Amino acid sequence: MKLTPIHFFILAQNNRDANLKKILYTDFVSTEELMAELLEKKEFKKAMTRSNLYKFWGRVAGAKFAQKSKPYSMISNGVMVIACESPAVAQELLLKKTQLLVKLKPYLESLKINVKDLRFDAKKWSYIE
């Protein structure tokens, strides 16, 4: 039997219907289950914490410094390194360190991060941008 275009259409339609049935009867994971699974992953938690920390830093540092400095890393003994656009920005932030720590405290507590000191480093800025 020679297959005509109509035969190909019927075969394709039957194949599509079979695939559609497979999809319709698949056990899907609920959004809540998917989010719960994502929130358990260490990498996802780390990314969310970093994102929130950047947002909080902008609020704490103020408009003048939000674009000129960003949290860079955490080092031992609860020291957070802040990358700064220039040594002048690092110096200005250093003069405001106590005020910044006080403002940061509620945000850091909500993220469960323990920061005792801030270190401002202009050399790290090239790694941020």
C-alpha positions in Angstrom: 0.0 0.0 0.0 1.3 3.4 -1.0 1.1 6.1 1.7 -0.5 9.3 0.6 -0.4 12.7 2.3 -3.7 11.9 4.0 -2.2 8.8 5.5 0.7 10.8 6.9 -1.9 13.3 8.4 -3.8 10.5 10.0 -0.7 8.9 11.4 0.6 12.2 12.7 -2.9 13.0 14.3 -2.9 9.6 16.0 0.6 10.0 17.3 -0.3 13.5 18.6 -3.4 12.2 20.3 -1.3 9.5 22.0 1.3 12.0 23.2 -1.5 14.3 24.4 -3.0 11.5 26.5 0.5 10.9 28.0 0.7 14.6 28.9 -2.8 14.8 30.3 -2.4 11.8 32.6 1.1 12.7 33.9 1.4 13.4 37.6 2.5 17.1 37.8 4.2 18.6 40.8 2.3 21.4 42.5 3.8 24.9 42.6 4.0 24.6 46.4 6.0 21.4 46.2 8.3 22.8 43.6 9.0 26.0 45.7 9.5 24.0 48.8 12.1 21.8 47.0 13.8 24.9 45.5 14.0 26.6 48.9 15.8 23.5 50.4 18.6 23.7 47.9 21.7 25.3 49.3 22.6 27.1 46.0 19.1 28.7 45.8 19.3 29.9 49.4 22.7 31.4 48.8 21.5 33.2 45.7 18.4 34.6 47.5 20.4 35.7 50.4 22.9 37.5 48.2 20.1 39.2 46.2 18.4 40.4 49.4 21.7 41.5 50.8 22.4 43.7 47.7 18.9 45.2 48.1 19.3 45.9 51.8 22.8 47.4 51.3 21.3 49.9 48.9 18.8 51.0 51.5 21.4 51.2 54.3 24.2 52.9 52.3 21.8 55.4 50.8 21.5 56.7 47.2 24.9 58.3 47.2 26.8 55.0 48.0 24.3 52.4 46.7 25.8 52.5 43.1 29.4 52.9 44.3 29.6 50.0 46.7 28.3 46.5 47.1 28.6 43.6 49.5 31.4 41.4 48.2 32.1 38.5 50.6 32.1 37.3 54.2 35.4 36.4 55.8 36.2 34.9 59.2 34.9 36.3 62.5 31.8 37.9 61.0 33.6 40.5 58.8 31.7 41.5 55.7 33.8 42.9 52.8 32.3 45.7 50.9 33.6 46.4 47.4 33.9 50.1 46.7 34.2 52.0 43.5 37.3 54.0 44.7 39.5 54.5 47.7 37.6 57.8 48.4 34.3 55.9 48.6 35.9 53.3 50.9 37.2 56.1 53.2 33.8 57.8 53.3 32.1 54.5 54.2 34.8 53.7 56.8 33.9 57.0 58.5 30.2 55.8 58.6 30.9 52.2 59.6 29.2 52.3 63.0 26.1 53.9 61.6 26.0 51.4 58.7 26.3 48.4 61.1 23.4 49.8 63.2 21.3 50.2 60.1 22.2 46.8 58.7 21.5 44.9 61.9 17.7 44.3 61.4 18.3 43.3 57.8 21.1 40.9 58.6 19.1 39.3 61.4 16.2 38.6 59.0 18.7 36.9 56.7 20.3 35.1 59.6 23.8 36.6 58.9 26.1 37.5 61.8 28.2 40.5 60.9 30.4 42.1 63.5 32.5 44.4 61.3 32.7 45.9 57.8 35.8 46.1 55.7 35.8 48.4 52.7 38.0 47.4 49.7 38.4 49.4 46.5 40.4 46.6 44.9 37.4 44.3 44.9 35.3 46.6 42.7 36.7 45.3 39.5 35.3 41.9 40.3 31.8 43.2 40.8 31.4 45.2 37.6 
